[in-house]
Amino acid sequence: MKKRILAFGTFDGIHPGHLFYLEKAKKFGTELIVVIARDETVKKIKGKKPILKEKERKKLIEGLKPVDKAVLGLKSRTIFKRLKTLKPDVIVLGYDQKPSKEKIKEEMKKLGIKAKIKRVKGLNSKRFKSSKIKKEIIKKYS
């Protein structure tokens, strides 16, 4: 039986932590769909646009072995409308992603979605965090 997994992220500058997250997410089912944050959403949340454009980030994620499908997020900042269209069996959050399980459960209940929510640990989160890696690159090459 097919079990649909949903993972979310910006994925601006793919690194081992991203791959670790997606590999762990894939273990919860048979089909992994990754929702890539839109450029404007990233700007609203992080205060600046990503380095790579949304279509470039989507293309990179599509090329990763554990990923069955990558889609762009909706223009609105919320992930909950995407849940309704993609109908996941399991939603997998990374260790540093903001939405709480409780908030997601509350919104899913309103939409009539029954999915399990899992949160995975990071891969050496002190080393493999996008913001930290970007800072190291700037420091090393400036």
Secondary structure, 3 states (H helix, E strand, C coil): CCCEEEEEECCCCCCHHHHHHHHHHHCCCCEEEEEECCHHHHHHHHCCCCCCCHHHHHHHHHCCCCCCEEEECCCCCCCHHHHHHHCCCEEEECCCCCCCHHHHHHHHHHHCCCCEEEECCCCCCCCCCHHHHHHHHHHHHC
